[in-house]
Every structure is written in structure tokens, then in C-alpha cells.
Amino acid sequence: MSASKLFTRKFQVKNIKKNYFEKIVYKCTPGIDKINRTSFENRIDEYVTIISMKALNGNYKFIPYKEKLISKGYDKPPRQISIPTIRDKVTLSLLNEFLSKVFENNINNKIIQTLVNELKQSILSGHFDYFIKIDIKNFFPSIPHDKLMKLIRKKIRKKEILTLIEDSLKTPTIPFPTKIHSPNTVGIPQGISISSILANIYLSDIDNSFSVSNTDFKYFRYVDDILILCKNTNVTYIKNDILTKLKNLDLETSPNKYKEAEISEGFSYLGYFYKEIGNEFGFSVRDESIKRFEESIIKIFSEYKFNNKNGTEKFIWKLNKKITGCVFEHKKYGWLFFYSQIDDQKLLYHLDWFIQKLCKQIDLDSNVKKRIKRFVRTYHEIVFNLKNTNYIPNFDDFDLDAQRSVLRDVFDVRDVLKLTENEVSKKFKKNIFKFIKELEKDVQNIS
């Protein structure tokens, strides 16, 4: 199917409405216009008609994105996140689906676990003894619109589509409503659903040139983090080649994050740490990531303790999901899912010991303690038995009674028996989405 026909199909009224209820409905953070989910749904037919008509005729205009600043730590400028209005969020979601399909054969869209597994196999092959680690400085805000659009035009010719993409890039991100604002002239707004696909398109030529089958090096990239395994004799040539290619794209690298060394010295990548474990080398988790995760577990125990140990069901539920993670809408969430490629069994035993230590500190009842799950068992289920496991919850399989129980015991929803099946389903999904956001905080800031 041509890009033009695919675009027309994506932006039909029926498909727009379907997209909203399948992908946006529980992620309806209001944008700068302050229109919330209830207000949007009260006029949804009007909104989807406007989206369809204006996107297809090339007259769609995005409302300025709402600014949210995320702290990156002491002495670092915050990261600017762009929050679209709900209407624009729907439009961007459809545009993301469209771009992902059009460029599916041109971009590398592997998940972290797949990349780390391939990295592990490359090291085990014994072909490489050196690594080059590169971080692209200020990546998303540095991407020039003209060079990005030139790459997009190789696959898309229709003016209306290009206009929509360009407007999504030029739309400014502002902290509060104002009539006076300047268009964004460079960079991809972070936080909108098309940011990742556009960034991948921009680096696709570099990815493809370095991803060719070659016994002299092996290339890995996730967003702005690049790692190359190579032979010591080829380091200078490979380094100069990729730095030149990045410079030609108007991208700079972070000098303080650049590193090259022998693989045996160890390195961190995507939250993992390659180091000596016992008498062998393997992948573990960075110390700061472990510490942050332990602090999030302490928070659960502290809340339970200072609540005079009331809400035991809620405590057990939250703690066990912190340990096992979960499956929801066919996606896997949680700390151990993220770090499923580790080789460090000792770390898993340490985390189980850490839980037991906290249980002892608050003098947890032995019957409650028996209900707490284990990291060692969870890891085994993820690696060897995920398709058949009952140990890790799959919220997609929760029936009506199970959903009611979770709403009552965990999320404090009253009179759940009076709710209709549809109301239960909506409230269940909404609360699970909120909880998953908390789980995802454990694996953020992986760079």
C-alpha cells in the first residue's frame, strides 16, 4: 500500500475513534488547553471529525505543547517534556503508526532487552577485545528540521502528510497559555509519540552503514547511546568514521561520556553493567540503579509501617508487583523484566535478603511474610516459563471478580459491586495504568 493510501486509511473517522479508545483513553493528561478526558469524550464525534478533515486536507494545526520540566540531577539543566492536548495526542498517535509502517524496513527499533542479548552474544563470540562508547549530546533538541524532512521525503511525497509532520515539529512548547509564542525552529519535542520514530529516521543512514555484517566491529544504538565492539587495531578508524558521520548530521558528542577501552575493563550500557561476576564476566545492574530500586521498596514498607500496618492487602499487592512486575495489554512492565538479561544471580539473592531484612525491621507478621514473592523465582519464571507462569500477574487475564477485588482492596474504590461491568473495566484499566507509571520510574534514567 502506498504511503498516501495508508495515511488516508489511518485518518478515517472510524479509525481515529478506535485509536482513542484503544491507546489514548487512559493516558489523557490535559494539555495547555486544559481539556480533560471527560470534556473530550463529551465532544468526541466533533473532535475526530475535525482531526480527519483537517489532517487529510493539510490544514491541521497543533496547539502549543504544555511544558513539563524533569530534573536530571544536581548541576544539570532539566529535560523539557512536551505534553500535547488530548486531540493532538490522538493525531500524533495515528501519525506514529503511519510513520512506523512506512519506515519499518529502514529503521532499527529493537527493544533494550534484545539489544543487550545481542551484545552479550557478540562478546561471547570472542571476535572483539575493545569497545567504543558514545553519547550524543543534547540529541532530540539538536536535530535540524530541514535535514530530517529531507530524509522523510525519500519515502513520503504527499504534501498534506509532510505539512502535518512539519507542523508537529514547529509547534512550540510553552509553560502557560499565551497568545505570543515563536515556532520551534530546531529539534524534536520530547514526550510526543512520534519523537522516537523521527529520531530513528534521522539516524537510519548511520545505523544501516554500521549494521552491515562485519567481523571487525559490532554496532549497537538505543536513542542517543551508541556502543561499538571492535578490535583494538581498528579503534581509531571506526571512531573517526562515526564521529564524522554524526558531525555531518549536525550532532555533537558528549566528551565526558566518551569512553574507549578493553572489554575486560567493563562498561555500563542501557542501565546494565558488564563486569567480573565471580570468576567470569557477565551482565549485572549498575549500583545506582540497584540503590534507586531498593529505595522504592523501602518506600512501600515505610508507608505500611506509618499507616500502623493497616491496608495489608494493598501492601502485599504493591510489594509483590514491585518484585514480579506484570503483563498488561500484552506488554511487560517492571524492574526485573527490564533487567531480564542479567547474569548476576547473586544480586537476586541479595534483593530477596533485602526484603527479608525490611520485614524483620517492621516486625512483619509471619503469615503476611509468607505471601511475599521472590526475585530468584521471578527471574526463573521470566527466563524459562513466561508463557505458562501464574507467578507473574497478567492483568489481561483478570476476570470481573478479580478486577473488583483489586479495585476494592488496592485502589480503595467503594461500592464496587454496584458498578457495571463496563465501569469496572474502565476503572481497573485506569488504575493499572497509573500503577504501571510508578513501576516504570524504577527503570528511568538508564543513560
C-alpha positions as CSV (number, residue, x, y, z in Angstrom):
1,M,0.0,0.0,0.0
2,S,1.3,3.4,-0.9
3,A,2.1,6.0,1.9
4,S,-0.7,8.2,0.6
5,K,-3.4,5.4,0.8
6,L,-2.1,4.3,4.2
7,F,-2.4,7.9,5.5
8,T,-5.9,8.3,4.2
9,R,-6.9,5.0,5.9
10,K,-5.3,5.9,9.2
11,F,-7.2,9.2,9.4
12,Q,-10.7,8.0,8.7
13,V,-13.2,9.0,11.4
14,K,-13.9,5.4,12.4
15,N,-10.2,4.5,12.8
16,I,-9.5,7.8,14.8
17,K,-12.2,6.9,17.3
18,K,-10.9,3.4,17.6
19,N,-7.4,4.6,18.2
20,Y,-8.5,6.9,21.0
21,F,-10.4,4.2,22.9
22,E,-7.6,1.6,22.4
23,K,-4.5,3.7,23.0
24,I,-5.2,7.1,24.4
25,V,-8.2,6.9,26.7
26,Y,-6.3,6.1,29.9
27,K,-3.4,8.4,29.1
28,C,-5.4,11.6,28.9
29,T,-3.2,14.1,30.7
30,P,-4.7,17.5,29.8
31,G,-2.6,19.8,27.6
32,I,-2.2,23.6,27.5
33,D,-6.0,23.9,26.7
34,K,-6.9,22.1,30.0
35,I,-9.4,19.9,28.2
36,N,-9.6,16.7,30.2
37,R,-10.9,13.2,29.3
38,T,-14.5,13.8,30.3
39,S,-14.7,17.1,28.3
40,F,-13.0,15.5,25.3
41,E,-15.3,12.5,25.3
42,N,-18.4,14.7,25.6
43,R,-17.5,16.1,22.2
44,I,-15.5,13.2,20.7
45,D,-17.5,12.9,17.5
46,E,-16.8,16.6,16.8
47,Y,-13.1,16.2,17.6
48,V,-12.5,13.1,15.5
49,T,-14.3,14.7,12.5
50,I,-12.0,17.8,12.8
51,I,-8.9,15.6,13.1
52,S,-9.9,13.6,10.0
53,M,-10.9,16.5,7.8
54,K,-8.0,18.8,8.6
55,A,-5.3,16.1,8.5
56,L,-6.4,14.9,5.1
57,N,-6.7,18.4,3.6
58,G,-3.4,19.6,5.0
59,N,-4.9,22.3,7.3
60,Y,-4.4,20.6,10.7
61,K,-2.7,22.8,13.3
62,F,-1.3,21.6,16.6
63,I,-1.9,23.6,19.7
64,P,1.3,24.5,21.6
65,Y,2.6,21.7,23.8
66,K,2.5,22.2,27.6
67,E,5.9,22.3,29.1
68,K,6.9,19.9,31.9
69,L,10.4,20.0,33.3
70,I,12.1,16.8,34.5
71,S,15.1,17.1,36.9
72,K,18.3,15.4,35.7
73,G,20.1,15.9,39.0
74,Y,22.3,18.5,40.6
75,D,24.1,21.0,38.4
76,K,22.3,19.8,35.2
77,P,19.6,21.6,33.2
78,P,16.2,19.9,33.4
79,R,14.8,17.9,30.5
80,Q,11.9,19.6,28.7
81,I,9.0,17.3,28.1
82,S,6.2,18.4,25.7
83,I,2.6,17.4,26.6
84,P,0.1,17.7,23.7
85,T,-3.6,18.3,24.1
86,I,-5.7,15.2,24.0
87,R,-6.9,16.0,20.5
88,D,-3.2,16.4,19.3
89,K,-2.3,13.2,21.3
90,V,-4.7,11.2,19.2
91,T,-3.4,12.8,15.9
92,L,0.2,12.1,16.9
93,S,-0.6,8.5,17.8
94,L,-2.0,7.9,14.4
95,L,0.9,9.7,12.8
96,N,3.3,7.5,14.8
97,E,1.5,4.3,13.5
98,F,1.7,5.7,9.9
99,L,5.5,6.6,10.1
100,S,6.3,3.3,11.8
101,K,4.7,1.3,9.0
102,V,6.2,3.4,6.2
103,F,9.7,3.2,7.6
104,E,9.6,-0.2,9.1
105,N,12.3,-1.6,6.8
106,N,14.6,1.4,7.2
107,I,14.9,1.8,10.9
108,N,16.2,-0.1,13.9
109,N,13.5,-0.3,16.5
110,K,14.8,-3.1,18.8
111,I,13.9,-3.1,22.5
112,I,16.6,-2.8,25.1
113,Q,16.5,-6.5,26.2
114,T,17.0,-7.6,22.6
115,L,20.0,-5.2,22.2
116,V,21.6,-6.4,25.4
117,N,21.1,-10.1,24.4
118,E,22.8,-9.4,21.0
119,L,25.6,-7.5,22.9
120,K,26.1,-10.5,25.2
121,Q,26.3,-12.9,22.2
122,S,28.8,-10.7,20.4
123,I,31.1,-10.6,23.5
124,L,30.8,-14.3,23.9
125,S,31.8,-14.8,20.2
126,G,35.4,-13.7,21.2
127,H,35.8,-11.7,18.0
128,F,36.2,-8.4,19.8
129,D,38.5,-7.1,22.6
130,Y,37.7,-3.4,22.6
131,F,34.7,-1.1,22.9
132,I,33.8,2.5,22.0
133,K,31.0,4.2,23.9
134,I,29.5,7.4,22.6
135,D,26.7,9.6,23.9
136,I,25.1,12.1,21.5
137,K,24.9,15.5,23.3
138,N,21.5,17.1,23.6
139,F,20.2,14.7,21.0
140,F,16.5,15.5,20.4
141,P,16.8,19.3,20.7
142,S,19.7,19.3,18.2
143,I,18.1,17.6,15.2
144,P,17.7,20.1,12.4
145,H,14.2,20.1,10.7
146,D,15.5,20.6,7.2
147,K,17.8,17.5,7.2
148,L,15.1,15.4,9.0
149,M,12.4,16.3,6.5
150,K,14.8,15.6,3.6
151,L,15.1,12.0,4.8
152,I,11.3,11.8,5.3
153,R,10.7,13.0,1.7
154,K,12.6,9.9,0.4
155,K,9.5,7.8,1.4
156,I,6.7,10.4,1.6
157,R,5.7,12.8,-1.2
158,K,2.2,13.8,-0.3
159,K,2.2,17.5,0.7
160,E,-0.6,17.1,3.3
161,I,1.4,14.5,5.2
162,L,4.6,16.5,5.1
163,T,2.8,19.6,6.3
164,L,1.4,17.6,9.3
165,I,4.8,16.3,10.3
166,E,6.4,19.7,9.9
167,D,3.8,21.4,12.0
168,S,4.2,18.8,14.8
169,L,7.9,19.8,14.8
170,K,7.4,23.5,14.7
171,T,4.8,23.6,17.4
172,P,6.4,25.3,20.4
173,T,6.4,24.0,24.0
174,I,5.3,26.6,26.5
175,P,4.9,26.7,30.3
176,F,1.5,28.5,30.3
177,P,-1.1,29.7,27.8
178,T,-0.1,32.8,25.8
179,K,-1.1,34.3,22.5
180,I,2.5,35.3,21.7
181,H,4.9,32.4,21.0
182,S,7.5,31.6,18.4
183,P,7.6,28.4,16.3
184,N,10.2,25.8,17.2
185,T,13.0,26.0,14.6
186,V,15.2,23.1,15.6
187,G,14.9,19.8,17.4
188,I,12.2,17.2,18.0
189,P,9.9,17.8,21.0
190,Q,10.4,15.1,23.6
191,G,7.3,13.5,25.0
192,I,5.2,13.4,21.9
193,S,4.6,9.9,20.5
194,I,6.4,10.5,17.2
195,S,9.7,11.6,18.8
196,S,11.3,8.2,18.8
197,I,10.4,7.2,15.3
198,L,11.6,10.6,13.9
199,A,14.9,10.2,15.8
200,N,15.4,6.7,14.4
201,I,14.7,8.0,10.9
202,Y,17.3,10.7,11.4
203,L,20.0,8.2,12.4
204,S,18.8,5.5,10.0
205,D,21.7,6.0,7.5
206,I,24.3,5.7,10.2
207,D,22.5,2.7,11.7
208,N,22.4,1.0,8.3
209,S,26.0,1.8,7.4
210,F,27.3,0.4,10.7
211,S,24.9,-2.5,11.0
212,V,26.3,-4.4,7.9
213,S,27.7,-7.8,8.6
214,N,31.3,-7.2,9.6
215,T,33.7,-9.2,11.7
216,D,35.8,-6.1,12.5
217,F,33.1,-4.5,14.7
218,K,29.5,-4.7,16.0
219,Y,27.3,-1.7,16.4
220,F,24.6,-1.0,18.9
221,R,22.4,2.1,19.4
222,Y,19.5,2.9,21.6
223,V,18.3,6.5,21.2
224,D,21.4,8.6,21.9
225,D,23.6,5.9,23.4
226,I,26.0,4.2,20.9
227,L,28.3,1.2,21.7
228,I,30.6,-0.4,19.3
229,L,32.6,-3.6,19.9
230,C,35.7,-3.8,17.8
231,K,39.3,-4.9,17.6
232,N,42.0,-2.8,19.2
233,T,43.7,-2.4,15.8
234,N,40.6,-0.7,14.3
235,V,39.6,1.7,17.1
236,T,40.9,4.9,15.5
237,Y,39.4,4.3,12.1
238,I,36.0,3.3,13.5
239,K,35.9,6.2,15.9
240,N,36.8,8.8,13.3
241,D,34.3,7.4,10.9
242,I,31.3,7.5,13.2
243,L,32.2,10.9,14.7
244,T,32.4,12.3,11.1
245,K,29.0,10.9,10.2
246,L,27.5,12.4,13.4
247,K,29.1,15.8,12.6
248,N,27.6,15.7,9.1
249,L,24.2,15.4,10.8
250,D,25.0,18.5,12.9
251,L,25.2,16.3,16.0
252,E,27.8,16.6,18.8
253,T,29.0,14.0,21.2
254,S,29.5,14.4,25.0
255,P,33.2,14.4,25.6
256,N,32.8,13.5,29.3
257,K,30.7,10.4,28.4
258,Y,33.0,9.2,25.6
259,K,35.0,6.1,26.5
260,E,37.1,3.5,24.7
261,A,38.9,0.7,26.5
262,E,39.4,-3.1,26.5
263,I,36.2,-5.0,27.1
264,S,37.7,-6.7,30.1
265,E,37.8,-3.4,31.9
266,G,34.0,-3.5,32.0
267,F,31.4,-0.9,30.9
268,S,27.9,0.3,31.5
269,Y,25.2,0.4,28.8
270,L,21.5,1.0,29.0
271,G,21.4,0.5,32.7
272,Y,23.3,-2.8,32.6
273,F,26.9,-3.2,33.8
274,Y,29.4,-5.6,32.2
275,K,31.8,-6.7,34.8
276,E,33.5,-9.7,36.5
277,I,31.0,-11.7,38.4
278,G,32.6,-14.4,40.5
279,N,35.2,-16.0,38.2
280,E,33.6,-15.0,35.0
281,F,32.4,-11.9,33.2
282,G,28.7,-11.1,32.7
283,F,26.0,-8.5,33.0
284,S,24.7,-7.1,36.2
285,V,22.9,-3.9,37.1
286,R,24.5,-0.5,37.8
287,D,24.9,0.3,41.5
288,E,22.9,3.5,41.3
289,S,20.0,1.6,39.6
290,I,20.0,-1.0,42.4
291,K,20.1,1.7,45.1
292,R,17.2,3.6,43.5
293,F,15.2,0.3,43.2
294,E,15.9,-0.5,46.9
295,E,14.7,3.0,47.9
296,S,11.4,2.4,46.1
297,I,10.9,-0.8,48.0
298,I,11.7,0.9,51.3
299,K,9.0,3.5,50.5
300,I,6.4,0.7,50.3
301,F,7.5,-0.7,53.7
302,S,7.6,2.8,55.3
303,E,4.1,3.7,54.1
304,Y,2.8,0.4,55.6
305,K,4.6,0.9,58.9
306,F,3.5,4.5,59.3
307,N,-0.1,3.5,58.5
308,N,0.1,1.3,61.6
309,K,0.1,-1.8,59.3
310,N,-3.4,-1.1,58.1
311,G,-4.1,-2.0,54.5
312,T,-2.2,-5.3,54.4
313,E,-3.7,-6.4,51.1
314,K,-2.6,-3.2,49.5
315,F,0.9,-3.6,50.9
316,I,1.3,-7.2,49.7
317,W,-0.1,-6.4,46.3
318,K,2.2,-3.4,45.7
319,L,5.3,-5.2,47.0
320,N,4.7,-8.3,45.0
321,K,4.1,-6.4,41.8
322,K,7.4,-4.5,42.6
323,I,9.1,-7.9,42.7
324,T,7.4,-9.7,39.8
325,G,6.3,-6.8,37.5
326,C,3.3,-7.6,35.4
327,V,1.8,-8.0,31.9
328,F,-0.8,-5.6,30.8
329,E,-2.2,-5.1,27.3
330,H,0.4,-7.6,26.0
331,K,3.3,-5.6,27.3
332,K,5.8,-6.5,30.1
333,Y,6.4,-4.0,32.9
334,G,8.7,-4.0,35.9
335,W,12.3,-3.8,37.1
336,L,13.2,-7.5,36.6
337,F,11.5,-7.6,33.2
338,F,13.8,-4.7,32.2
339,Y,16.9,-6.4,33.6
340,S,16.0,-9.9,32.4
341,Q,19.3,-10.2,30.6
342,I,21.5,-10.1,33.8
343,D,23.8,-13.0,34.7
344,D,24.2,-11.9,38.3
345,Q,22.3,-14.5,40.3
346,K,23.9,-13.1,43.5
347,L,22.1,-9.9,43.0
348,L,18.7,-11.7,43.0
349,Y,19.6,-13.4,46.3
350,H,20.7,-10.1,47.7
351,L,17.3,-8.5,46.8
352,D,15.4,-11.3,48.5
353,W,17.6,-10.9,51.6
354,F,16.9,-7.2,51.5
355,I,13.2,-7.8,51.5
356,Q,13.5,-10.2,54.5
357,K,15.6,-7.6,56.3
358,L,12.9,-5.0,55.9
359,C,10.3,-7.5,57.1
360,K,12.3,-8.0,60.2
361,Q,12.7,-4.3,60.8
362,I,9.0,-3.7,60.9
363,D,8.3,-7.0,62.7
364,L,6.0,-8.2,59.9
365,D,3.6,-10.9,60.8
366,S,4.9,-14.4,59.7
367,N,1.6,-15.2,57.8
368,V,2.0,-11.9,55.8
369,K,5.7,-12.6,55.2
370,K,4.9,-16.0,53.6
371,R,2.8,-14.2,50.9
372,I,5.8,-12.1,49.7
373,K,7.2,-13.3,46.4
374,R,10.8,-13.9,45.5
375,F,13.2,-12.3,43.0
376,V,15.0,-15.6,42.3
377,R,11.7,-17.3,41.5
378,T,10.5,-14.4,39.4
379,Y,13.7,-14.4,37.3
380,H,13.3,-18.2,36.7
381,E,9.7,-17.7,35.5
382,I,10.7,-14.8,33.2
383,V,13.5,-16.7,31.6
384,F,12.2,-20.2,31.5
385,N,8.4,-20.3,32.0
386,L,6.9,-16.9,31.0
387,K,4.2,-18.3,28.6
388,N,2.8,-20.7,31.3
389,T,3.6,-18.8,34.5
390,N,0.9,-18.0,37.1
391,Y,3.5,-16.4,39.4
392,I,3.7,-13.2,37.4
393,P,0.3,-11.5,37.1
394,N,-1.2,-10.9,33.6
395,F,-3.8,-8.2,34.1
396,D,-5.2,-9.1,30.7
397,D,-6.5,-12.4,32.2
398,F,-8.2,-10.9,35.2
399,D,-11.9,-11.6,35.2
400,L,-14.6,-9.3,36.5
401,D,-14.4,-10.6,40.1
402,A,-10.6,-10.3,40.2
403,Q,-10.9,-6.7,38.9
404,R,-13.4,-5.9,41.5
405,S,-11.2,-7.3,44.3
406,V,-8.2,-5.2,43.1
407,L,-10.3,-2.1,42.9
408,R,-11.6,-2.6,46.4
409,D,-8.5,-3.9,48.2
410,V,-5.8,-2.0,46.4
411,F,-7.2,1.2,44.9
412,D,-9.9,1.9,47.6
413,V,-12.8,2.1,45.2
414,R,-16.0,2.0,47.1
415,D,-19.2,0.1,46.3
416,V,-17.5,-1.9,43.5
417,L,-20.5,-4.4,43.5
418,K,-22.7,-1.5,42.3
419,L,-20.6,-0.8,39.3
420,T,-21.5,-2.2,35.9
421,E,-19.1,-4.5,34.1
422,N,-18.1,-1.6,31.8
423,E,-17.5,0.7,34.7
424,V,-15.3,-1.9,36.5
425,S,-13.3,-2.4,33.3
426,K,-12.7,1.3,32.9
427,K,-11.7,1.9,36.5
428,F,-9.5,-1.1,36.6
429,K,-7.6,-0.1,33.4
430,K,-7.3,3.5,34.6
431,N,-5.8,2.5,38.0
432,I,-3.5,-0.2,36.5
433,F,-2.1,2.4,34.1
434,K,-1.3,4.7,37.0
435,F,0.4,1.9,38.9
436,I,2.5,1.0,35.8
437,K,3.7,4.5,35.6
438,E,5.1,4.0,39.1
439,L,6.8,0.8,38.1
440,E,8.4,2.4,35.1
441,K,10.1,5.0,37.4
442,D,12.3,2.2,38.6
443,V,13.9,1.9,35.1
444,Q,14.2,5.5,34.1
445,N,17.4,7.5,33.7
446,I,19.3,4.5,32.3
447,S,21.9,6.5,30.4
